[in-house]
Amino acid sequence: MLKYLLKRLAILIPTFIGITIVCFAVIHLAPGEPTGIQAELNPKITPEAIEQLKRHYGLDKPLTVQYLVWMKNLARLDFGNSISSDSRPVWDKIKERLPITISINVASMVIIFLIAIPLGVISAVNRGSPLDRSITVFVFIGFSIPGFWLALICMDLFGVRLGWLPISGIHSSGYEHLGFLGRQWDLAKHMALPVIISAFGSLAGMSRYMRSSMLEIIRQDYILTARAKGLPERTVIYKHAMRNALLPVITILGLSVPGLIGGSVIFESIFSIPGLGKLFYDGIMMRDYNLIMGSLTIGAVLTLLGNLIADIAYSVADPRIRAS
Protein backbone atom coordinates (compact mmCIF):
# COMPACT_ATOMS: atom_id res chain seq x y z
CA MET A 1 0.00 0.00 0.00
CA LEU A 2 2.83 2.41 0.86
CA LYS A 3 4.56 1.72 -2.46
CA TYR A 4 1.30 2.37 -4.32
CA LEU A 5 0.79 5.63 -2.42
CA LEU A 6 4.33 6.83 -3.18
CA LYS A 7 3.81 6.14 -6.89
CA ARG A 8 0.62 8.21 -6.90
CA LEU A 9 2.35 11.07 -5.07
CA ALA A 10 5.21 11.01 -7.59
CA ILE A 11 2.75 11.38 -10.45
CA LEU A 12 1.08 14.39 -8.79
CA ILE A 13 4.24 16.55 -8.92
CA PRO A 14 4.62 16.82 -12.74
CA THR A 15 0.83 17.03 -13.05
CA PHE A 16 0.77 20.01 -10.69
CA ILE A 17 3.61 21.75 -12.56
CA GLY A 18 1.79 21.23 -15.86
CA ILE A 19 -1.40 22.72 -14.41
CA THR A 20 0.45 25.82 -13.19
CA ILE A 21 2.11 26.34 -16.59
CA VAL A 22 -1.21 26.17 -18.42
CA CYS A 23 -2.97 28.44 -15.92
CA PHE A 24 -0.14 30.99 -15.95
CA ALA A 25 -0.15 31.13 -19.74
CA VAL A 26 -3.94 31.38 -20.06
CA ILE A 27 -4.41 34.25 -17.60
CA HIS A 28 -1.69 36.26 -19.35
CA LEU A 29 -3.20 35.55 -22.78
CA ALA A 30 -6.56 36.90 -21.63
CA PRO A 31 -7.24 40.53 -22.65
CA GLY A 32 -6.57 43.24 -20.10
CA GLU A 33 -3.89 43.82 -17.48
CA PRO A 34 -3.88 45.02 -13.86
CA THR A 35 -2.30 48.27 -15.00
CA GLY A 36 -5.13 48.70 -17.51
CA ILE A 37 -7.72 48.43 -14.75
CA GLN A 38 -5.84 50.98 -12.66
CA ALA A 39 -5.59 53.29 -15.66
CA GLU A 40 -9.37 53.09 -16.14
CA LEU A 41 -9.90 54.00 -12.49
CA ASN A 42 -7.55 56.97 -12.82
CA PRO A 43 -7.98 58.70 -16.21
CA LYS A 44 -5.20 61.19 -15.38
CA ILE A 45 -2.52 58.51 -15.10
CA THR A 46 0.40 59.01 -17.48
CA PRO A 47 1.99 56.38 -19.75
CA GLU A 48 5.19 56.71 -17.71
CA ALA A 49 3.28 55.86 -14.55
CA ILE A 50 1.77 52.80 -16.24
CA GLU A 51 5.23 51.59 -17.27
CA GLN A 52 6.44 52.13 -13.72
CA LEU A 53 3.56 50.01 -12.42
CA LYS A 54 4.49 47.25 -14.87
CA ARG A 55 8.07 47.27 -13.61
CA HIS A 56 6.83 47.29 -10.02
CA TYR A 57 4.67 44.18 -10.60
CA GLY A 58 7.28 42.51 -12.83
CA LEU A 59 4.97 42.56 -15.85
CA ASP A 60 7.67 44.06 -18.08
CA LYS A 61 9.67 40.82 -17.99
CA PRO A 62 9.23 37.92 -20.47
CA LEU A 63 6.47 35.46 -19.58
CA THR A 64 8.91 32.61 -18.91
CA VAL A 65 10.87 34.77 -16.47
CA GLN A 66 7.65 35.79 -14.71
CA TYR A 67 6.67 32.14 -14.34
CA LEU A 68 10.08 31.09 -12.99
CA VAL A 69 9.98 33.93 -10.46
CA TRP A 70 6.46 32.89 -9.43
CA MET A 71 7.52 29.23 -9.02
CA LYS A 72 10.54 30.28 -6.96
CA ASN A 73 8.25 32.22 -4.63
CA LEU A 74 5.76 29.34 -4.56
CA ALA A 75 8.51 27.02 -3.30
CA ARG A 76 8.56 29.27 -0.22
CA LEU A 77 4.74 29.20 -0.08
CA ASP A 78 4.71 32.85 -1.11
CA PHE A 79 1.96 33.78 -3.57
CA GLY A 80 3.02 37.43 -3.58
CA ASN A 81 0.91 40.46 -2.76
CA SER A 82 -2.47 41.21 -4.24
CA ILE A 83 -2.40 43.77 -7.04
CA SER A 84 -5.67 45.27 -5.79
CA SER A 85 -5.83 48.44 -3.74
CA ASP A 86 -5.24 46.75 -0.37
CA SER A 87 -1.96 45.05 -1.52
CA ARG A 88 -2.37 42.35 1.12
CA PRO A 89 -0.48 39.05 0.83
CA VAL A 90 -2.46 36.65 -1.34
CA TRP A 91 -2.01 33.77 1.11
CA ASP A 92 -3.58 35.85 3.91
CA LYS A 93 -6.65 36.42 1.74
CA ILE A 94 -6.87 32.76 0.74
CA LYS A 95 -6.48 31.26 4.21
CA GLU A 96 -9.30 33.49 5.48
CA ARG A 97 -11.72 32.07 2.92
CA LEU A 98 -10.41 28.58 2.22
CA PRO A 99 -12.10 26.92 5.25
CA ILE A 100 -15.51 28.13 4.06
CA THR A 101 -15.09 26.68 0.57
CA ILE A 102 -13.67 23.41 1.90
CA SER A 103 -16.56 23.09 4.38
CA ILE A 104 -19.16 23.59 1.64
CA ASN A 105 -17.48 21.09 -0.68
CA VAL A 106 -16.92 18.44 2.00
CA ALA A 107 -20.52 18.74 3.16
CA SER A 108 -21.69 18.45 -0.46
CA MET A 109 -19.56 15.34 -1.02
CA VAL A 110 -20.95 13.72 2.14
CA ILE A 111 -24.53 14.42 1.03
CA ILE A 112 -23.80 13.06 -2.45
CA PHE A 113 -22.27 9.89 -1.03
CA LEU A 114 -24.95 9.25 1.60
CA ILE A 115 -27.90 9.81 -0.75
CA ALA A 116 -26.71 8.91 -4.26
CA ILE A 117 -25.29 5.48 -3.36
CA PRO A 118 -28.49 4.15 -1.67
CA LEU A 119 -30.64 5.67 -4.43
CA GLY A 120 -28.61 3.91 -7.12
CA VAL A 121 -28.71 0.58 -5.26
CA ILE A 122 -32.46 0.78 -4.62
CA SER A 123 -33.13 1.75 -8.22
CA ALA A 124 -31.02 -1.14 -9.56
CA VAL A 125 -32.50 -3.77 -7.22
CA ASN A 126 -36.04 -2.65 -8.09
CA ARG A 127 -35.39 -2.21 -11.80
CA GLY A 128 -38.54 -1.42 -13.78
CA SER A 129 -40.70 -0.91 -10.68
CA PRO A 130 -42.67 2.30 -9.91
CA LEU A 131 -39.98 3.14 -7.34
CA ASP A 132 -37.28 2.90 -10.00
CA ARG A 133 -39.29 5.10 -12.35
CA SER A 134 -39.86 7.68 -9.62
CA ILE A 135 -36.14 7.83 -8.84
CA THR A 136 -35.40 8.14 -12.56
CA VAL A 137 -37.78 11.10 -12.87
CA PHE A 138 -36.10 12.76 -9.88
CA VAL A 139 -32.68 12.15 -11.41
CA PHE A 140 -33.56 13.66 -14.78
CA ILE A 141 -35.06 16.69 -13.07
CA GLY A 142 -31.74 17.11 -11.28
CA PHE A 143 -29.88 16.82 -14.60
CA SER A 144 -32.05 19.37 -16.37
CA ILE A 145 -32.31 22.16 -13.78
CA PRO A 146 -29.45 24.71 -13.98
CA GLY A 147 -27.83 25.18 -10.60
CA PHE A 148 -27.92 28.98 -10.62
CA TRP A 149 -31.65 28.98 -11.53
CA LEU A 150 -32.43 26.50 -8.76
CA ALA A 151 -30.46 28.67 -6.33
CA LEU A 152 -32.54 31.74 -7.22
CA ILE A 153 -35.81 29.79 -6.92
CA CYS A 154 -34.83 28.40 -3.50
CA MET A 155 -33.74 31.84 -2.32
CA ASP A 156 -37.12 33.27 -3.28
CA LEU A 157 -39.11 30.37 -1.77
CA PHE A 158 -37.25 29.51 1.44
CA GLY A 159 -35.68 32.89 2.09
CA VAL A 160 -38.09 35.57 0.88
CA ARG A 161 -41.55 33.97 0.92
CA LEU A 162 -41.28 31.49 3.81
CA GLY A 163 -38.44 33.17 5.69
CA TRP A 164 -37.03 29.83 6.85
CA LEU A 165 -33.42 30.30 5.73
CA PRO A 166 -31.07 33.26 5.20
CA ILE A 167 -30.14 33.96 1.58
CA SER A 168 -26.75 35.69 1.88
CA GLY A 169 -23.56 35.64 3.92
CA ILE A 170 -22.53 33.07 6.54
CA HIS A 171 -23.49 34.91 9.73
CA SER A 172 -26.48 36.87 10.98
CA SER A 173 -26.23 40.25 12.66
CA GLY A 174 -25.41 39.79 16.33
CA TYR A 175 -23.62 36.50 15.63
CA GLU A 176 -20.81 37.36 18.04
CA HIS A 177 -23.29 37.63 20.94
CA LEU A 178 -24.66 34.10 20.46
CA GLY A 179 -23.59 31.07 22.49
CA PHE A 180 -21.73 28.11 20.99
CA LEU A 181 -24.86 26.19 19.97
CA GLY A 182 -26.48 29.37 18.70
CA ARG A 183 -23.49 30.10 16.48
CA GLN A 184 -23.47 26.57 15.08
CA TRP A 185 -27.20 26.73 14.35
CA ASP A 186 -26.84 30.14 12.69
CA LEU A 187 -23.96 28.85 10.52
CA ALA A 188 -25.93 25.70 9.60
CA LYS A 189 -28.91 27.79 8.45
CA HIS A 190 -26.69 29.96 6.25
CA MET A 191 -24.92 26.93 4.76
CA ALA A 192 -28.05 24.84 4.14
CA LEU A 193 -29.05 26.26 0.74
CA PRO A 194 -25.53 26.52 -0.77
CA VAL A 195 -24.61 22.98 0.31
CA ILE A 196 -27.86 21.35 -0.85
CA ILE A 197 -27.90 23.14 -4.21
CA SER A 198 -24.20 22.43 -4.75
CA ALA A 199 -24.83 18.72 -4.18
CA PHE A 200 -28.08 18.47 -6.14
CA GLY A 201 -26.67 18.27 -9.68
CA SER A 202 -23.90 15.81 -8.79
CA LEU A 203 -26.36 13.79 -6.72
CA ALA A 204 -28.42 13.02 -9.80
CA GLY A 205 -25.46 11.92 -11.91
CA MET A 206 -23.85 9.87 -9.17
CA SER A 207 -27.02 7.86 -8.52
CA ARG A 208 -27.20 6.99 -12.24
CA TYR A 209 -23.61 5.77 -12.22
CA MET A 210 -24.32 3.67 -9.15
CA ARG A 211 -27.46 2.19 -10.72
CA SER A 212 -25.65 1.23 -13.95
CA SER A 213 -22.76 -0.30 -12.02
CA MET A 214 -25.10 -2.30 -9.76
CA LEU A 215 -27.10 -3.60 -12.72
CA GLU A 216 -23.90 -4.92 -14.26
CA ILE A 217 -22.66 -6.49 -11.03
CA ILE A 218 -25.86 -8.29 -10.00
CA ARG A 219 -25.82 -10.18 -13.32
CA GLN A 220 -22.41 -11.70 -12.56
CA ASP A 221 -22.03 -15.43 -11.87
CA TYR A 222 -20.67 -14.99 -8.35
CA ILE A 223 -23.85 -13.14 -7.35
CA LEU A 224 -25.92 -16.06 -8.64
CA THR A 225 -23.65 -18.41 -6.69
CA ALA A 226 -24.09 -16.39 -3.50
CA ARG A 227 -27.86 -16.54 -3.88
CA ALA A 228 -27.70 -20.27 -4.65
CA LYS A 229 -25.86 -20.80 -1.36
CA GLY A 230 -28.87 -19.41 0.43
CA LEU A 231 -27.31 -16.16 1.63
CA PRO A 232 -29.80 -13.47 2.67
CA GLU A 233 -30.61 -11.04 -0.15
CA ARG A 234 -29.42 -8.12 1.97
CA THR A 235 -26.00 -9.77 2.39
CA VAL A 236 -25.78 -10.52 -1.33
CA ILE A 237 -26.62 -6.94 -2.32
CA TYR A 238 -24.81 -4.88 0.29
CA LYS A 239 -21.78 -7.07 1.03
CA HIS A 240 -20.97 -8.78 -2.25
CA ALA A 241 -22.50 -6.65 -5.00
CA MET A 242 -22.28 -3.10 -3.69
CA ARG A 243 -18.56 -3.21 -2.84
CA ASN A 244 -17.64 -4.10 -6.41
CA ALA A 245 -20.22 -1.70 -7.83
CA LEU A 246 -18.57 1.15 -5.90
CA LEU A 247 -15.33 0.92 -7.89
CA PRO A 248 -16.33 3.09 -10.89
CA VAL A 249 -18.41 5.34 -8.64
CA ILE A 250 -15.37 6.09 -6.47
CA THR A 251 -13.52 7.23 -9.59
CA ILE A 252 -16.40 9.49 -10.64
CA LEU A 253 -16.63 10.85 -7.09
CA GLY A 254 -12.97 11.87 -7.23
CA LEU A 255 -13.41 13.48 -10.64
CA SER A 256 -16.41 15.46 -9.37
CA VAL A 257 -14.17 17.48 -7.02
CA PRO A 258 -13.15 19.98 -9.77
CA GLY A 259 -16.82 20.53 -10.63
CA LEU A 260 -17.69 21.25 -7.02
CA ILE A 261 -14.79 23.68 -6.64
CA GLY A 262 -15.66 25.37 -9.94
CA GLY A 263 -19.29 25.57 -8.89
CA SER A 264 -18.21 27.40 -5.74
CA VAL A 265 -17.59 30.46 -7.89
CA ILE A 266 -21.26 30.52 -8.91
CA PHE A 267 -22.86 29.64 -5.58
CA GLU A 268 -20.62 31.86 -3.49
CA SER A 269 -21.35 34.78 -5.81
CA ILE A 270 -25.11 34.16 -5.72
CA PHE A 271 -25.26 33.73 -1.94
CA SER A 272 -22.58 36.39 -1.22
CA ILE A 273 -20.48 33.84 0.67
CA PRO A 274 -16.91 35.05 1.37
CA GLY A 275 -15.25 31.89 0.11
CA LEU A 276 -12.45 31.05 -2.30
CA GLY A 277 -14.80 31.05 -5.31
CA LYS A 278 -15.96 34.61 -4.63
CA LEU A 279 -12.36 35.70 -4.06
CA PHE A 280 -11.36 34.10 -7.37
CA TYR A 281 -14.18 35.90 -9.20
CA ASP A 282 -13.19 39.26 -7.71
CA GLY A 283 -9.57 38.62 -8.71
CA ILE A 284 -10.59 37.97 -12.32
CA MET A 285 -12.60 41.18 -12.45
CA MET A 286 -9.58 43.15 -11.19
CA ARG A 287 -7.05 41.22 -13.37
CA ASP A 288 -5.21 40.44 -10.13
CA TYR A 289 -2.71 37.91 -11.51
CA ASN A 290 -1.22 36.95 -8.15
CA LEU A 291 -4.63 36.39 -6.60
CA ILE A 292 -5.88 34.42 -9.62
CA MET A 293 -2.81 32.16 -9.64
CA GLY A 294 -3.02 31.66 -5.89
CA SER A 295 -6.69 30.64 -6.13
CA LEU A 296 -6.03 28.35 -9.11
CA THR A 297 -3.09 26.75 -7.31
CA ILE A 298 -5.16 25.98 -4.21
CA GLY A 299 -7.98 24.65 -6.43
CA ALA A 300 -5.50 22.44 -8.29
CA VAL A 301 -4.07 21.09 -5.03
CA LEU A 302 -7.56 20.29 -3.71
CA THR A 303 -8.47 18.60 -7.00
CA LEU A 304 -5.31 16.48 -7.01
CA LEU A 305 -5.87 15.53 -3.38
CA GLY A 306 -9.44 14.54 -4.24
CA ASN A 307 -8.17 12.28 -7.02
CA LEU A 308 -5.52 10.85 -4.71
CA ILE A 309 -8.16 10.03 -2.09
CA ALA A 310 -10.24 8.40 -4.84
CA ASP A 311 -7.23 6.30 -5.90
CA ILE A 312 -6.62 5.21 -2.32
CA ALA A 313 -10.28 4.34 -1.82
CA TYR A 314 -10.21 2.45 -5.12
CA SER A 315 -7.23 0.38 -3.99
CA VAL A 316 -8.92 -0.35 -0.65
CA ALA A 317 -12.07 -1.53 -2.40
CA ASP A 318 -10.11 -3.59 -4.95
CA PRO A 319 -6.85 -5.11 -3.58
CA ARG A 320 -5.87 -6.20 -7.10
CA ILE A 321 -4.95 -2.58 -7.89
CA ARG A 322 -2.36 -2.51 -5.11
CA ALA A 323 -0.95 -5.81 -6.32
CA SER A 324 -0.64 -4.56 -9.90
C-alpha positions in Angstrom: 0.0 0.0 0.0 2.8 2.4 0.9 4.6 1.7 -2.5 1.3 2.4 -4.3 0.8 5.6 -2.4 4.3 6.8 -3.2 3.8 6.1 -6.9 0.6 8.2 -6.9 2.4 11.1 -5.1 5.2 11.0 -7.6 2.7 11.4 -10.4 1.1 14.4 -8.8 4.2 16.6 -8.9 4.6 16.8 -12.7 0.8 17.0 -13.0 0.8 20.0 -10.7 3.6 21.7 -12.6 1.8 21.2 -15.9 -1.4 22.7 -14.4 0.4 25.8 -13.2 2.1 26.3 -16.6 -1.2 26.2 -18.4 -3.0 28.4 -15.9 -0.1 31.0 -15.9 -0.2 31.1 -19.7 -3.9 31.4 -20.1 -4.4 34.2 -17.6 -1.7 36.3 -19.4 -3.2 35.6 -22.8 -6.6 36.9 -21.6 -7.2 40.5 -22.6 -6.6 43.2 -20.1 -3.9 43.8 -17.5 -3.9 45.0 -13.9 -2.3 48.3 -15.0 -5.1 48.7 -17.5 -7.7 48.4 -14.7 -5.8 51.0 -12.7 -5.6 53.3 -15.7 -9.4 53.1 -16.1 -9.9 54.0 -12.5 -7.6 57.0 -12.8 -8.0 58.7 -16.2 -5.2 61.2 -15.4 -2.5 58.5 -15.1 0.4 59.0 -17.5 2.0 56.4 -19.8 5.2 56.7 -17.7 3.3 55.9 -14.5 1.8 52.8 -16.2 5.2 51.6 -17.3 6.4 52.1 -13.7 3.6 50.0 -12.4 4.5 47.3 -14.9 8.1 47.3 -13.6 6.8 47.3 -10.0 4.7 44.2 -10.6 7.3 42.5 -12.8 5.0 42.6 -15.9 7.7 44.1 -18.1 9.7 40.8 -18.0 9.2 37.9 -20.5 6.5 35.5 -19.6 8.9 32.6 -18.9 10.9 34.8 -16.5 7.7 35.8 -14.7 6.7 32.1 -14.3 10.1 31.1 -13.0 10.0 33.9 -10.5 6.5 32.9 -9.4 7.5 29.2 -9.0 10.5 30.3 -7.0 8.2 32.2 -4.6 5.8 29.3 -4.6 8.5 27.0 -3.3 8.6 29.3 -0.2 4.7 29.2 -0.1 4.7 32.9 -1.1 2.0 33.8 -3.6 3.0 37.4 -3.6 0.9 40.5 -2.8 -2.5 41.2 -4.2 -2.4 43.8 -7.0 -5.7 45.3 -5.8 -5.8 48.4 -3.7 -5.2 46.8 -0.4 -2.0 45.0 -1.5 -2.4 42.4 1.1 -0.5 39.1 0.8 -2.5 36.6 -1.3 -2.0 33.8 1.1 -3.6 35.8 3.9 -6.6 36.4 1.7 -6.9 32.8 0.7 -6.5 31.3 4.2 -9.3 33.5 5.5 -11.7 32.1 2.9 -10.4 28.6 2.2 -12.1 26.9 5.3 -15.5 28.1 4.1 -15.1 26.7 0.6 -13.7 23.4 1.9 -16.6 23.1 4.4 -19.2 23.6 1.6 -17.5 21.1 -0.7 -16.9 18.4 2.0 -20.5 18.7 3.2 -21.7 18.4 -0.5 -19.6 15.3 -1.0 -20.9 13.7 2.1 -24.5 14.4 1.0 -23.8 13.1 -2.4 -22.3 9.9 -1.0 -25.0 9.2 1.6 -27.9 9.8 -0.8 -26.7 8.9 -4.3 -25.3 5.5 -3.4 -28.5 4.2 -1.7 -30.6 5.7 -4.4 -28.6 3.9 -7.1 -28.7 0.6 -5.3 -32.5 0.8 -4.6 -33.1 1.8 -8.2 -31.0 -1.1 -9.6 -32.5 -3.8 -7.2 -36.0 -2.6 -8.1 -35.4 -2.2 -11.8 -38.5 -1.4 -13.8 -40.7 -0.9 -10.7 -42.7 2.3 -9.9 -40.0 3.1 -7.3 -37.3 2.9 -10.0 -39.3 5.1 -12.4 -39.9 7.7 -9.6 -36.1 7.8 -8.8 -35.4 8.1 -12.6 -37.8 11.1 -12.9 -36.1 12.8 -9.9 -32.7 12.2 -11.4 -33.6 13.7 -14.8 -35.1 16.7 -13.1 -31.7 17.1 -11.3 -29.9 16.8 -14.6 -32.1 19.4 -16.4 -32.3 22.2 -13.8 -29.5 24.7 -14.0 -27.8 25.2 -10.6 -27.9 29.0 -10.6 -31.6 29.0 -11.5 -32.4 26.5 -8.8 -30.5 28.7 -6.3 -32.5 31.7 -7.2 -35.8 29.8 -6.9 -34.8 28.4 -3.5 -33.7 31.8 -2.3 -37.1 33.3 -3.3 -39.1 30.4 -1.8 -37.3 29.5 1.4 -35.7 32.9 2.1 -38.1 35.6 0.9 -41.6 34.0 0.9 -41.3 31.5 3.8 -38.4 33.2 5.7 -37.0 29.8 6.9 -33.4 30.3 5.7 -31.1 33.3 5.2 -30.1 34.0 1.6 -26.7 35.7 1.9 -23.6 35.6 3.9 -22.5 33.1 6.5 -23.5 34.9 9.7 -26.5 36.9 11.0 -26.2 40.2 12.7 -25.4 39.8 16.3 -23.6 36.5 15.6 -20.8 37.4 18.0 -23.3 37.6 20.9 -24.7 34.1 20.5 -23.6 31.1 22.5 -21.7 28.1 21.0 -24.9 26.2 20.0 -26.5 29.4 18.7 -23.5 30.1 16.5 -23.5 26.6 15.1 -27.2 26.7 14.4 -26.8 30.1 12.7 -24.0 28.8 10.5 -25.9 25.7 9.6 -28.9 27.8 8.5 -26.7 30.0 6.3 -24.9 26.9 4.8 -28.1 24.8 4.1 -29.1 26.3 0.7 -25.5 26.5 -0.8 -24.6 23.0 0.3 -27.9 21.3 -0.9 -27.9 23.1 -4.2 -24.2 22.4 -4.8 -24.8 18.7 -4.2 -28.1 18.5 -6.1 -26.7 18.3 -9.7 -23.9 15.8 -8.8 -26.4 13.8 -6.7 -28.4 13.0 -9.8 -25.5 11.9 -11.9 -23.9 9.9 -9.2 -27.0 7.9 -8.5 -27.2 7.0 -12.2 -23.6 5.8 -12.2 -24.3 3.7 -9.1 -27.5 2.2 -10.7 -25.7 1.2 -14.0 -22.8 -0.3 -12.0 -25.1 -2.3 -9.8 -27.1 -3.6 -12.7 -23.9 -4.9 -14.3 -22.7 -6.5 -11.0 -25.9 -8.3 -10.0 -25.8 -10.2 -13.3 -22.4 -11.7 -12.6 -22.0 -15.4 -11.9 -20.7 -15.0 -8.3 -23.9 -13.1 -7.3 -25.9 -16.1 -8.6 -23.6 -18.4 -6.7 -24.1 -16.4 -3.5 -27.9 -16.5 -3.9 -27.7 -20.3 -4.6 -25.9 -20.8 -1.4 -28.9 -19.4 0.4 -27.3 -16.2 1.6 -29.8 -13.5 2.7 -30.6 -11.0 -0.1 -29.4 -8.1 2.0 -26.0 -9.8 2.4 -25.8 -10.5 -1.3 -26.6 -6.9 -2.3 -24.8 -4.9 0.3 -21.8 -7.1 1.0 -21.0 -8.8 -2.2 -22.5 -6.6 -5.0 -22.3 -3.1 -3.7 -18.6 -3.2 -2.8 -17.6 -4.1 -6.4 -20.2 -1.7 -7.8 -18.6 1.1 -5.9 -15.3 0.9 -7.9 -16.3 3.1 -10.9 -18.4 5.3 -8.6 -15.4 6.1 -6.5 -13.5 7.2 -9.6 -16.4 9.5 -10.6 -16.6 10.9 -7.1 -13.0 11.9 -7.2 -13.4 13.5 -10.6 -16.4 15.5 -9.4 -14.2 17.5 -7.0 -13.2 20.0 -9.8 -16.8 20.5 -10.6 -17.7 21.3 -7.0 -14.8 23.7 -6.6 -15.7 25.4 -9.9 -19.3 25.6 -8.9 -18.2 27.4 -5.7 -17.6 30.5 -7.9 -21.3 30.5 -8.9 -22.9 29.6 -5.6 -20.6 31.9 -3.5 -21.3 34.8 -5.8 -25.1 34.2 -5.7 -25.3 33.7 -1.9 -22.6 36.4 -1.2 -20.5 33.8 0.7 -16.9 35.0 1.4 -15.2 31.9 0.1 -12.4 31.0 -2.3 -14.8 31.0 -5.3 -16.0 34.6 -4.6 -12.4 35.7 -4.1 -11.4 34.1 -7.4 -14.2 35.9 -9.2 -13.2 39.3 -7.7 -9.6 38.6 -8.7 -10.6 38.0 -12.3 -12.6 41.2 -12.4 -9.6 43.1 -11.2 -7.1 41.2 -13.4 -5.2 40.4 -10.1 -2.7 37.9 -11.5 -1.2 37.0 -8.2 -4.6 36.4 -6.6 -5.9 34.4 -9.6 -2.8 32.2 -9.6 -3.0 31.7 -5.9 -6.7 30.6 -6.1 -6.0 28.3 -9.1 -3.1 26.7 -7.3 -5.2 26.0 -4.2 -8.0 24.7 -6.4 -5.5 22.4 -8.3 -4.1 21.1 -5.0 -7.6 20.3 -3.7 -8.5 18.6 -7.0 -5.3 16.5 -7.0 -5.9 15.5 -3.4 -9.4 14.5 -4.2 -8.2 12.3 -7.0 -5.5 10.8 -4.7 -8.2 10.0 -2.1 -10.2 8.4 -4.8 -7.2 6.3 -5.9 -6.6 5.2 -2.3 -10.3 4.3 -1.8 -10.2 2.4 -5.1 -7.2 0.4 -4.0 -8.9 -0.3 -0.7 -12.1 -1.5 -2.4 -10.1 -3.6 -4.9 -6.8 -5.1 -3.6 -5.9 -6.2 -7.1 -5.0 -2.6 -7.9 -2.4 -2.5 -5.1 -1.0 -5.8 -6.3 -0.6 -4.6 -9.9 
